């Protein structure tokens, strides 16, 4: 689906599918479908040609025609979706009814007699026993201007040379600082705003009006038009599919930090991401769209988060780009915004996407809900009044942050048969309705935040589900192995080997995050490690693995030595106290892991050559390396100490080195980009090996980008005096470092 071509790309794809033998339609009907497909292809070509003409150069008649054709394509796709939904039930060769099952063993015998995947048969089972019913059913970067330079540029444009000492009243100084914050150090934005301010005089109300209009797309003037024309050059250079993805960002409020995964699955739900090859990943294709928008400077990555959080990356849109997006969105009726300050609706408009941006926003009676495809609510802590039964073609429903503790809030959820994305993060919901199983096309289900007390078995009917984050205190729900389309699975708590074995069936997984719970007893832990290795060996497409433990688990998960990770891995987080490796695995080297950016592991024994090999990982940015076993804090002797040499770890930004005795020493040229360093120190043992306090001279001065140091003394056997001497050595190293890094002791 594209901005000027509406739903035509996905509509053509669906019509082509209907014309295949798979749907077994009559020949005459297939011929009509092919004829319609050809006509729509011609229409799409005309709309693509129109899209290449700048909006301000298009005749009004062409604009109206293009808009009407685009709206027609949406309605046609809705009709085709309804047809395909109904037809999927008619495709069954026959329906088998297995009535009144009293024993699960009877069902198992009948199931063995059925063809694989039921061979096109529809299966209906009935039982009076609930438990039986349950069992059946992943260069050079231009930096913004500093605040002081931004002010210089602003006032050099507003004031002539004779008034450089111009005095601003306190109130005006406050508002121009706010305006500069919105400009975010971008010279083009500052120059444009300066041109507007030059004609405003010193009327503070005029300044605030300008401040409020920035980023809304509503400000109209020659200067703003000129700025938009400059930005439009970048916009027109985008491929058509990226134009649509960019405009969808207008659904988020100004200054939002937007999670990458959330955005990708919304794009997918709307049909903006179309996989052209069998087995192609929506997550990977959407990620390439996201990265391309960053590469083209249309969106900005928020400051990197150097902690492991799955595939969590966030972006924001600069206010000047947001102004352009809002302007284009208003022109094309792409997104409708309801808030206390914005109401871009009229009775004549067809609303396709709706963004409610404060607690007072309400959907007016004059807005037809029958054609709305996206509803995103930013009403944090409030219970939105949505009559879900009226949203007949809804693809995206995101209620993140809303208060849904009242179960009636999701009444009629099961009627949203076209829903692809359901966001219930931080909504206080305690259980999902049974009717969720009706959402046959659902691709993404996000229930991060609340703890789900009950996960209905109907969830496992969602065969198209690609993303599932569900935090439940009941362990892994039985039946999760049936969700074989899953690419991302996070939030699961593991307390037995059977749960891990089920995960091994999800061979399309790209992201897996699990947590060991206090329910894991010592007798189970060996089988946990063995089961986890077997599971991971089956996940050939895995890119992110995160294995952690809750605070009640103090066991030893066991070794993962038998696991051989695939080369697709980008992040490994095997947290201290979960599982460990006896030695560095052979596959943990730069020739095998070209894309690994995050590594957290516990290795019982590490040699100098191991550290040297890890130092050659080309993409590694975040490293946590722990020696020994967490439970007993055993210290492994590493001889005279390990050294990080020149050119080692060229991309590393954050490094945690725990339980090395003596601590690791850094040579000149090591870790050239390192900003944050954390170490644990055992004073007595280190002095015994080194013969003096020189064992704490780590060579910090050689870490040229270092800004923060955390040093922890976790051993009670070390005296207070010894710890103070070690602190003095480290503080002296920090003092002579040219960056004067901060140092914190624990």
Secondary structure in CASP SS format (residue, H / E / C, confidence):
PFRMAT SS
TARGET T0000
AUTHOR 0000-0000-0000
METHOD secondary structure of the structure
MODEL  1
X C 1.00
X E 1.00
X C 1.00
X C 1.00
X C 1.00
X E 1.00
X C 1.00
X H 1.00
X H 1.00
X H 1.00
X H 1.00
X H 1.00
X H 1.00
X H 1.00
X H 1.00
X H 1.00
X H 1.00
X H 1.00
X C 1.00
X C 1.00
X H 1.00
X H 1.00
X H 1.00
X C 1.00
X C 1.00
X C 1.00
X H 1.00
X H 1.00
X H 1.00
X H 1.00
X H 1.00
X H 1.00
X H 1.00
X H 1.00
X H 1.00
X H 1.00
X H 1.00
X H 1.00
X H 1.00
X H 1.00
X H 1.00
X H 1.00
X H 1.00
X H 1.00
X H 1.00
X H 1.00
X H 1.00
X H 1.00
X H 1.00
X H 1.00
X H 1.00
X C 1.00
X C 1.00
X C 1.00
X H 1.00
X H 1.00
X H 1.00
X C 1.00
X C 1.00
X H 1.00
X H 1.00
X H 1.00
X H 1.00
X H 1.00
X H 1.00
X H 1.00
X H 1.00
X H 1.00
X H 1.00
X H 1.00
X H 1.00
X H 1.00
X H 1.00
X H 1.00
X H 1.00
X H 1.00
X H 1.00
X H 1.00
X H 1.00
X H 1.00
X H 1.00
X H 1.00
X H 1.00
X H 1.00
X H 1.00
X H 1.00
X H 1.00
X H 1.00
X H 1.00
X H 1.00
X C 1.00
X C 1.00
X C 1.00
X C 1.00
X E 1.00
X E 1.00
X E 1.00
X E 1.00
X E 1.00
X E 1.00
X E 1.00
X C 1.00
X C 1.00
X H 1.00
X H 1.00
X H 1.00
X H 1.00
X H 1.00
X H 1.00
X H 1.00
X H 1.00
X H 1.00
X C 1.00
X C 1.00
X C 1.00
X H 1.00
X H 1.00
X H 1.00
X H 1.00
X H 1.00
X C 1.00
X E 1.00
X E 1.00
X E 1.00
X E 1.00
X E 1.00
X E 1.00
X C 1.00
X C 1.00
X H 1.00
X H 1.00
X H 1.00
X H 1.00
X H 1.00
X H 1.00
X H 1.00
X C 1.00
X C 1.00
X C 1.00
X C 1.00
X C 1.00
X C 1.00
X C 1.00
X C 1.00
X C 1.00
X C 1.00
X H 1.00
X H 1.00
X H 1.00
X H 1.00
X H 1.00
X H 1.00
X H 1.00
X H 1.00
X H 1.00
X H 1.00
X H 1.00
X H 1.00
X C 1.00
X C 1.00
X H 1.00
X H 1.00
X H 1.00
X C 1.00
X C 1.00
X C 1.00
X C 1.00
X C 1.00
X C 1.00
X H 1.00
X H 1.00
X H 1.00
X H 1.00
X H 1.00
X H 1.00
X H 1.00
X H 1.00
X H 1.00
X H 1.00
X H 1.00
X H 1.00
X H 1.00
X H 1.00
X C 1.00
X C 1.00
X C 1.00
X H 1.00
X H 1.00
X H 1.00
X H 1.00
X H 1.00
X H 1.00
X H 1.00
X H 1.00
X H 1.00
X H 1.00
X H 1.00
X C 1.00
X C 1.00
X C 1.00
X C 1.00
X C 1.00
X C 1.00
X H 1.00
X H 1.00
X H 1.00
X H 1.00
X H 1.00
X H 1.00
X H 1.00
X H 1.00
X H 1.00
X H 1.00
X C 1.00
X C 1.00
X C 1.00
X C 1.00
X C 1.00
X C 1.00
X C 1.00
X C 1.00
X H 1.00
X H 1.00
X H 1.00
X H 1.00
X H 1.00
X H 1.00
X H 1.00
X H 1.00
X H 1.00
X H 1.00
X H 1.00
X H 1.00
X H 1.00
X H 1.00
X H 1.00
X C 1.00
X C 1.00
X C 1.00
X H 1.00
X H 1.00
X H 1.00
X H 1.00
X H 1.00
X H 1.00
X H 1.00
X H 1.00
X H 1.00
X H 1.00
X H 1.00
X H 1.00
X C 1.00
X C 1.00
X C 1.00
X C 1.00
X C 1.00
X C 1.00
X E 1.00
X E 1.00
X H 1.00
X H 1.00
X H 1.00
X H 1.00
X H 1.00
X H 1.00
X H 1.00
X H 1.00
X H 1.00
X H 1.00
X H 1.00
X C 1.00
X C 1.00
X C 1.00
X C 1.00
X C 1.00
X C 1.00
X C 1.00
X C 1.00
X C 1.00
X C 1.00
X C 1.00
X H 1.00
X H 1.00
X H 1.00
X H 1.00
X H 1.00
X H 1.00
X H 1.00
X H 1.00
X H 1.00
X H 1.00
X H 1.00
X H 1.00
X H 1.00
X H 1.00
X C 1.00
X C 1.00
X C 1.00
X C 1.00
X E 1.00
X E 1.00
X C 1.00
X C 1.00
X C 1.00
X C 1.00
X C 1.00
X C 1.00
X C 1.00
X C 1.00
X C 1.00
X C 1.00
X C 1.00
X C 1.00
X E 1.00
X E 1.00
X E 1.00
X C 1.00
X C 1.00
X H 1.00
X H 1.00
X H 1.00
X H 1.00
X H 1.00
X H 1.00
X H 1.00
X H 1.00
X H 1.00
X H 1.00
X H 1.00
X H 1.00
X H 1.00
X H 1.00
X C 1.00
X C 1.00
X C 1.00
X E 1.00
X E 1.00
X E 1.00
X C 1.00
X C 1.00
X C 1.00
X C 1.00
X E 1.00
X C 1.00
X C 1.00
X C 1.00
X C 1.00
X C 1.00
X C 1.00
X C 1.00
X C 1.00
X C 1.00
X E 1.00
X E 1.00
X E 1.00
X E 1.00
X C 1.00
X C 1.00
X C 1.00
X C 1.00
X C 1.00
X C 1.00
X C 1.00
X C 1.00
X C 1.00
X C 1.00
X C 1.00
X C 1.00
X C 1.00
X C 1.00
X C 1.00
X C 1.00
X C 1.00
X E 1.00
X E 1.00
X E 1.00
X E 1.00
X C 1.00
X C 1.00
X C 1.00
X C 1.00
X C 1.00
X C 1.00
X C 1.00
X C 1.00
X C 1.00
X C 1.00
X H 1.00
X H 1.00
X H 1.00
X C 1.00
X C 1.00
X C 1.00
X C 1.00
X C 1.00
X E 1.00
X E 1.00
X E 1.00
X C 1.00
X C 1.00
X C 1.00
X C 1.00
X C 1.00
X C 1.00
X C 1.00
X C 1.00
X H 1.00
X H 1.00
X H 1.00
X H 1.00
X C 1.00
X C 1.00
X H 1.00
X H 1.00
X H 1.00
X C 1.00
X C 1.00
X C 1.00
X C 1.00
X C 1.00
X E 1.00
X E 1.00
X E 1.00
X C 1.00
X C 1.00
X C 1.00
X C 1.00
X C 1.00
X C 1.00
X C 1.00
X E 1.00
X C 1.00
X C 1.00
X H 1.00
X H 1.00
X H 1.00
X H 1.00
X H 1.00
X C 1.00
X C 1.00
X C 1.00
X C 1.00
X C 1.00
X E 1.00
X E 1.00
X E 1.00
X E 1.00
X E 1.00
X E 1.00
X E 1.00
X E 1.00
X E 1.00
X C 1.00
X E 1.00
X C 1.00
X C 1.00
X H 1.00
X H 1.00
X H 1.00
X H 1.00
X H 1.00
X C 1.00
X C 1.00
X C 1.00
X C 1.00
X C 1.00
X E 1.00
X E 1.00
X E 1.00
X E 1.00
X E 1.00
X E 1.00
X C 1.00
X C 1.00
X C 1.00
X C 1.00
X C 1.00
X C 1.00
X C 1.00
X H 1.00
X H 1.00
X H 1.00
X C 1.00
X C 1.00
X C 1.00
X C 1.00
X C 1.00
X E 1.00
X E 1.00
X E 1.00
X E 1.00
X E 1.00
X E 1.00
X E 1.00
X C 1.00
X C 1.00
X H 1.00
X H 1.00
X H 1.00
X H 1.00
X H 1.00
X H 1.00
X H 1.00
X C 1.00
X C 1.00
X C 1.00
X C 1.00
X C 1.00
X C 1.00
X C 1.00
X E 1.00
X E 1.00
X E 1.00
X E 1.00
X E 1.00
X E 1.00
X C 1.00
X C 1.00
X C 1.00
X C 1.00
X C 1.00
X H 1.00
X H 1.00
X H 1.00
X H 1.00
X H 1.00
X H 1.00
X H 1.00
X H 1.00
X H 1.00
X H 1.00
X H 1.00
X H 1.00
X H 1.00
X H 1.00
X H 1.00
X H 1.00
X H 1.00
X C 1.00
X C 1.00
X C 1.00
X C 1.00
X C 1.00
X E 1.00
X E 1.00
X E 1.00
X E 1.00
X E 1.00
X E 1.00
X C 1.00
X C 1.00
X C 1.00
X C 1.00
X C 1.00
X C 1.00
X C 1.00
X C 1.00
X C 1.00
X E 1.00
X C 1.00
X C 1.00
X C 1.00
X C 1.00
X C 1.00
X C 1.00
X C 1.00
X C 1.00
X C 1.00
X C 1.00
X C 1.00
X E 1.00
X E 1.00
X E 1.00
X E 1.00
X C 1.00
X C 1.00
X C 1.00
X C 1.00
X C 1.00
X E 1.00
X E 1.00
X C 1.00
X C 1.00
X C 1.00
X C 1.00
X C 1.00
X C 1.00
X C 1.00
X C 1.00
X C 1.00
X C 1.00
X C 1.00
X C 1.00
X C 1.00
X C 1.00
X C 1.00
X C 1.00
X E 1.00
X E 1.00
X E 1.00
X E 1.00
X E 1.00
X E 1.00
X C 1.00
X C 1.00
X C 1.00
X C 1.00
X H 1.00
X H 1.00
X H 1.00
X H 1.00
X H 1.00
X H 1.00
X H 1.00
X C 1.00
X C 1.00
X C 1.00
X C 1.00
X C 1.00
X C 1.00
X C 1.00
X E 1.00
X E 1.00
X E 1.00
X E 1.00
X E 1.00
X E 1.00
X C 1.00
X C 1.00
X C 1.00
X C 1.00
X C 1.00
X C 1.00
X C 1.00
X C 1.00
X C 1.00
X C 1.00
X C 1.00
X C 1.00
X C 1.00
X C 1.00
X C 1.00
X E 1.00
X E 1.00
X C 1.00
X C 1.00
X C 1.00
X C 1.00
X C 1.00
X C 1.00
X C 1.00
X C 1.00
X C 1.00
X E 1.00
X E 1.00
X E 1.00
X E 1.00
X E 1.00
X C 1.00
X C 1.00
X C 1.00
X C 1.00
X C 1.00
X C 1.00
X E 1.00
X E 1.00
X C 1.00
X C 1.00
X C 1.00
X C 1.00
X C 1.00
X C 1.00
X C 1.00
X C 1.00
X C 1.00
X E 1.00
X E 1.00
X E 1.00
X E 1.00
X E 1.00
X C 1.00
X C 1.00
X H 1.00
X H 1.00
X H 1.00
X H 1.00
X H 1.00
X H 1.00
X H 1.00
X H 1.00
X C 1.00
X C 1.00
X H 1.00
X H 1.00
X H 1.00
X H 1.00
X C 1.00
X C 1.00
X C 1.00
X H 1.00
X H 1.00
X H 1.00
X C 1.00
X C 1.00
X C 1.00
X C 1.00
X C 1.00
X E 1.00
X E 1.00
X E 1.00
X E 1.00
X E 1.00
X C 1.00
X C 1.00
X C 1.00
X C 1.00
X C 1.00
X C 1.00
X C 1.00
X H 1.00
X H 1.00
X H 1.00
X H 1.00
X H 1.00
X H 1.00
X H 1.00
X H 1.00
X H 1.00
X H 1.00
X H 1.00
X H 1.00
X H 1.00
X H 1.00
X H 1.00
X H 1.00
X H 1.00
X C 1.00
X C 1.00
X C 1.00
X C 1.00
X C 1.00
X E 1.00
X E 1.00
X E 1.00
X E 1.00
X C 1.00
END
